[in-house]
C-alpha cells in the first residue's frame, strides 16, 4: 500500500500573501473613500461598516452609505447606481431617517462633509 505524500505548506509564504492581500484591501478601501467623497461632497451623509474600519475591508466587502436626504430629481436607486459605478463594487445606500440603525450609523460612521 502506497502512502500519500502531503505537500508541505510553508506558513511564511502564506503569511506574506495574507499581508499583501490586507495591504491591497486597505489601499482599495482608501481609494473608494476618496472616490465616494468626491461624488458625495454635496450630499450630507456617512460611510459606515467595513468601509470606515481600517483592515476590516476585504475584496468581498460592499460599501455602506447613509444619506440625510436625496438630491432633487435623484432616486435612491439612481444614487446607489452612481455610487456603485464610482466605487467599482456594490454600494448599499440608506436614508438615515428611515433606518432603524440610525443611532449606530451616526455614532460609528464617518462623515463625508
Secondary structure, 3 states (H helix, E strand, C coil): CCCCCCCCCCHHHHHHHHHHHHHHHHHHHHHHHHHHHHHCCCCCEEEEHHHHCCCCCCCCCCEEEEECCCCCCCCHHHHHHHHHHHHCCCEEEEEHHHCCCHHHHHHHCEECC
